[in-house]
Amino acid sequence: MRTMKSAAIAGVLAWMIGAAEADELVGRIADINLIRNTITVGDKIFSMSPQNTVGVRIGELKVGDPVAVFYAAGRVRSQTRFNAIRVERQGG
């Protein structure tokens, strides 16, 4: 069951990336707001779902953690606020 759920999520993410301009930002977390479910990396603020099932959950992150954030740049109106598709902790 868990494998089917993971495959479905991967399919949705692939569709989202294909339908929008996907981008990636690698950097360190400068701020975490658990009330708004956002992290700040560089000059960008990323919204994350607290129930995220792909990548790291927001509650597992700390300020200063190196991360790679994958997001759909083509679906946002703002130049600073984005919806994170996936957040991965990087080594180092």
C-alpha positions as CSV (number, residue, x, y, z in Angstrom):
1,M,0.0,0.0,0.0
2,R,2.8,2.4,0.9
3,T,4.6,1.6,-2.4
4,M,1.4,2.5,-4.3
5,K,1.0,5.7,-2.4
6,S,4.7,6.7,-3.1
7,A,4.2,5.9,-6.8
8,A,1.1,8.0,-7.0
9,I,2.8,10.9,-5.3
10,A,5.8,10.6,-7.7
11,G,3.4,10.6,-10.6
12,V,1.7,13.8,-9.4
13,L,5.0,15.5,-8.8
14,A,6.2,14.5,-12.3
15,W,3.0,16.0,-13.7
16,M,3.5,19.2,-11.7
17,I,7.1,19.6,-12.8
18,G,6.2,18.9,-16.4
19,A,3.3,21.4,-16.3
20,A,5.3,24.2,-14.6
21,E,8.7,25.6,-14.8
22,A,10.6,23.5,-12.2
23,D,13.6,25.0,-10.4
24,E,16.0,24.0,-7.7
25,L,17.7,26.1,-5.0
26,V,20.6,24.7,-2.9
27,G,21.5,26.7,0.2
28,R,21.3,26.9,4.0
29,I,18.0,27.5,5.9
30,A,18.1,31.1,7.2
31,D,14.7,31.0,9.0
32,I,11.9,28.5,9.9
33,N,8.4,29.6,10.7
34,L,6.4,26.7,12.1
35,I,3.2,28.8,12.5
36,R,3.1,29.6,8.7
37,N,4.9,26.4,7.7
38,T,7.6,28.3,5.8
39,I,11.4,28.1,5.4
40,T,13.7,30.8,4.0
41,V,16.6,29.8,1.8
42,G,18.6,32.6,0.3
43,D,16.1,35.4,-0.6
44,K,13.2,33.0,-1.2
45,I,10.4,31.9,1.2
46,F,9.1,28.4,0.7
47,S,5.7,27.1,1.9
48,M,5.8,23.5,3.1
49,S,3.1,21.1,4.1
50,P,3.6,19.9,7.7
51,Q,2.3,16.5,6.5
52,N,4.9,16.3,3.7
53,T,5.4,12.8,2.5
54,V,8.2,13.5,0.0
55,G,11.5,14.6,1.3
56,V,12.2,16.1,4.8
57,R,9.3,17.3,7.0
58,I,9.5,20.9,8.2
59,G,9.6,19.8,11.8
60,E,12.8,17.8,11.1
61,L,14.7,20.9,9.8
62,K,16.9,23.4,11.7
63,V,18.2,26.9,10.9
64,G,21.5,26.4,9.2
65,D,20.7,23.0,7.7
66,P,22.0,22.7,4.1
67,V,19.0,21.8,1.8
68,A,18.0,21.5,-1.8
69,V,14.5,22.9,-2.5
70,F,12.7,21.8,-5.6
71,Y,9.8,24.1,-6.5
72,A,7.5,25.1,-9.4
73,A,8.5,28.6,-10.3
74,G,6.0,29.0,-13.1
75,R,2.9,28.7,-10.8
76,V,3.6,31.6,-8.4
77,R,2.7,35.2,-8.6
78,S,5.4,36.5,-6.3
79,Q,9.1,36.6,-6.9
80,T,10.0,35.7,-3.3
81,R,7.3,33.2,-2.1
82,F,7.2,29.7,-3.6
83,N,5.5,26.4,-2.9
84,A,8.1,23.7,-2.2
85,I,7.5,20.4,-4.1
86,R,10.3,18.6,-2.3
87,V,13.0,19.6,0.3
88,E,16.0,17.3,0.7
89,R,18.7,17.7,3.4
90,Q,22.2,17.9,1.9
91,G,25.4,16.6,3.4
92,G,27.8,19.1,4.9
